[in-house]
Amino acid sequence: MLDRAAAALLLGVFVLHAGLADAGESRPQEPREYTLLATKQTSTMQKELTQAADAGYRFEGVMGGETAFGGKEVVSILSKARGGSAARYDYKLLATNKTSTMQKEMSQAAEAGYEYRGQTVSETTFGGREVIVIMERPRGEAGARYDYKLLATNKTSTMQKELTEAAGAGYIYRGVTVAKTAFGGDEVVVITERGARR
């Protein structure tokens, strides 16, 4: 019969092994296919997002910036399981150089069942310096699930106060960008979300 110290050691090894096995199983590594979209015009990005979604891809991330050969571009990455997936999604790209307009457009998209997936700030060919937000909904579904509050300020101390107030109203943080916008100058733009209230 094992003494207590040996039993405790064996139990510890068993628990550690089980934990490592669970950790490996919690993130299955299924083969993925990726597609990269890069464009200077937000209207083109909307079209390409729709085409990729039709082919079974789902949005992963977006970033605006300057590439070596493309110049100032918006770059999006989408992926799908190799072999395809039954799930399909619709995308809405919102782009504006006024944060007040973005708040309105996000609210309208949320009413149609879209939810926040990503944001960036980029200088586009026709729009100039714009805040860009990507929103997604499962294809065929509609109806608001979330409310959004966009916070924008050039003072981080003011943002702290606004975030605290938003949290008190039930909003949670979703994303942040720090960049120069056409009307706000150098702004911190934070997007927050809460379950829709009917």
NORWOJO-V223660 format. One record per pair of residues at least 12 apart in sequence whose ideal C-beta (glycine too) atoms are under 7 Angstrom apart, sorted by sequence separation. I is the first residue (numbers start at 1). GAP is how many residues later the second one is. D is the distance in whole Angstrom. If there is no record, write none. Layout:
i->I gap->GAP d->D
i->I gap->GAP d->D
This chain:
i->37 gap->12 d->7
i->62 gap->12 d->7
i->63 gap->12 d->5
i->94 gap->12 d->6
i->119 gap->12 d->7
i->120 gap->12 d->5
i->151 gap->12 d->7
i->176 gap->12 d->7
i->177 gap->12 d->5
i->119 gap->13 d->6
i->176 gap->13 d->7
i->62 gap->14 d->5
i->119 gap->14 d->5
i->176 gap->14 d->5
i->37 gap->15 d->7
i->94 gap->15 d->7
i->151 gap->15 d->7
i->61 gap->16 d->5
i->118 gap->16 d->5
i->175 gap->16 d->5
i->35 gap->17 d->6
i->59 gap->17 d->7
i->60 gap->17 d->5
i->92 gap->17 d->5
i->116 gap->17 d->7
i->117 gap->17 d->5
i->149 gap->17 d->5
i->173 gap->17 d->7
i->174 gap->17 d->5
i->60 gap->18 d->6
i->117 gap->18 d->6
i->174 gap->18 d->6
i->59 gap->19 d->5
i->60 gap->19 d->5
i->116 gap->19 d->6
i->117 gap->19 d->5
i->173 gap->19 d->6
i->174 gap->19 d->5
i->58 gap->20 d->6
i->115 gap->20 d->6
i->172 gap->20 d->6
i->57 gap->21 d->4
i->58 gap->21 d->6
i->114 gap->21 d->4
i->115 gap->21 d->6
i->171 gap->21 d->4
i->172 gap->21 d->6
i->35 gap->22 d->6
i->57 gap->22 d->6
i->58 gap->22 d->6
i->92 gap->22 d->5
i->114 gap->22 d->6
i->115 gap->22 d->7
i->149 gap->22 d->5
i->171 gap->22 d->6
i->172 gap->22 d->7
i->57 gap->23 d->5
i->114 gap->23 d->5
i->171 gap->23 d->5
i->56 gap->24 d->5
i->113 gap->24 d->4
i->170 gap->24 d->4
i->52 gap->26 d->5
i->109 gap->26 d->5
i->166 gap->26 d->5
i->49 gap->27 d->7
i->106 gap->27 d->6
i->163 gap->27 d->7
i->56 gap->28 d->5
i->113 gap->28 d->5
i->38 gap->29 d->7
i->45 gap->29 d->5
i->56 gap->29 d->6
i->102 gap->29 d->5
i->113 gap->29 d->4
i->159 gap->29 d->5
i->97 gap->30 d->6
i->112 gap->30 d->6
i->113 gap->30 d->5
i->115 gap->30 d->6
i->154 gap->30 d->7
i->40 gap->31 d->7
i->45 gap->31 d->7
i->58 gap->31 d->6
i->97 gap->31 d->6
i->102 gap->31 d->6
i->113 gap->31 d->7
i->115 gap->31 d->5
i->154 gap->31 d->6
i->159 gap->31 d->6
i->38 gap->32 d->6
i->40 gap->32 d->6
i->42 gap->32 d->7
i->56 gap->32 d->7
i->59 gap->32 d->6
i->95 gap->32 d->6
i->97 gap->32 d->6
i->99 gap->32 d->6
i->113 gap->32 d->7
i->116 gap->32 d->7
i->152 gap->32 d->6
i->154 gap->32 d->6
i->156 gap->32 d->6
i->40 gap->33 d->6
i->97 gap->33 d->5
i->111 gap->33 d->5
i->154 gap->33 d->5
i->39 gap->34 d->6
i->96 gap->34 d->6
i->110 gap->34 d->5
i->153 gap->34 d->7
i->38 gap->35 d->5
i->39 gap->35 d->6
i->53 gap->35 d->6
i->95 gap->35 d->5
i->96 gap->35 d->6
i->152 gap->35 d->5
i->153 gap->35 d->6
i->53 gap->36 d->5
i->110 gap->36 d->5
i->38 gap->37 d->5
i->53 gap->37 d->7
i->95 gap->37 d->5
i->110 gap->37 d->6
i->152 gap->37 d->5
i->53 gap->38 d->6
i->110 gap->38 d->6
i->36 gap->39 d->7
i->37 gap->39 d->4
i->93 gap->39 d->7
i->94 gap->39 d->5
i->150 gap->39 d->7
i->151 gap->39 d->4
i->36 gap->41 d->6
i->50 gap->41 d->6
i->93 gap->41 d->6
i->94 gap->41 d->7
i->107 gap->41 d->6
i->150 gap->41 d->6
i->151 gap->41 d->7
i->49 gap->42 d->4
i->106 gap->42 d->5
i->34 gap->43 d->6
i->35 gap->43 d->5
i->91 gap->43 d->6
i->92 gap->43 d->5
i->148 gap->43 d->6
i->149 gap->43 d->5
i->49 gap->44 d->6
i->91 gap->44 d->7
i->106 gap->44 d->6
i->148 gap->44 d->7
i->34 gap->45 d->5
i->91 gap->45 d->6
i->148 gap->45 d->6
i->33 gap->46 d->7
i->74 gap->46 d->7
i->131 gap->46 d->7
i->32 gap->47 d->5
i->33 gap->47 d->5
i->46 gap->47 d->4
i->89 gap->47 d->5
i->90 gap->47 d->5
i->103 gap->47 d->4
i->146 gap->47 d->5
i->147 gap->47 d->5
i->45 gap->48 d->6
i->74 gap->48 d->5
i->89 gap->48 d->7
i->102 gap->48 d->6
i->146 gap->48 d->7
i->32 gap->49 d->6
i->33 gap->49 d->5
i->89 gap->49 d->6
i->90 gap->49 d->5
i->146 gap->49 d->6
i->147 gap->49 d->5
i->32 gap->50 d->6
i->72 gap->50 d->7
i->74 gap->50 d->7
i->89 gap->50 d->6
i->131 gap->50 d->6
i->146 gap->50 d->6
i->147 gap->50 d->7
i->30 gap->51 d->5
i->31 gap->51 d->4
i->42 gap->51 d->6
i->72 gap->51 d->5
i->87 gap->51 d->7
i->88 gap->51 d->4
i->99 gap->51 d->6
i->129 gap->51 d->6
i->145 gap->51 d->6
i->129 gap->52 d->6
i->144 gap->52 d->4
i->42 gap->53 d->4
i->99 gap->53 d->4
i->129 gap->53 d->5
i->128 gap->54 d->5
i->62 gap->56 d->5
i->64 gap->56 d->4
i->119 gap->56 d->5
i->121 gap->56 d->5
i->61 gap->57 d->6
i->63 gap->57 d->5
i->64 gap->57 d->6
i->65 gap->57 d->7
i->118 gap->57 d->7
i->120 gap->57 d->6
i->59 gap->58 d->5
i->62 gap->58 d->5
i->64 gap->58 d->2
i->74 gap->58 d->6
i->116 gap->58 d->5
i->119 gap->58 d->6
i->121 gap->58 d->4
i->131 gap->58 d->6
i->59 gap->59 d->7
i->116 gap->59 d->7
i->121 gap->60 d->7
i->64 gap->68 d->6
i->62 gap->70 d->7
i->62 gap->72 d->6
i->119 gap->72 d->6
i->59 gap->75 d->6
i->116 gap->75 d->6
i->59 gap->77 d->6
i->116 gap->77 d->6
i->42 gap->82 d->5
i->99 gap->82 d->7
i->41 gap->83 d->6
i->40 gap->84 d->6
i->41 gap->84 d->5
i->97 gap->84 d->6
i->40 gap->85 d->4
i->41 gap->85 d->6
i->42 gap->85 d->6
i->97 gap->85 d->4
i->98 gap->85 d->5
i->99 gap->85 d->6
i->97 gap->86 d->6
i->42 gap->88 d->7
i->42 gap->90 d->6
i->99 gap->90 d->6
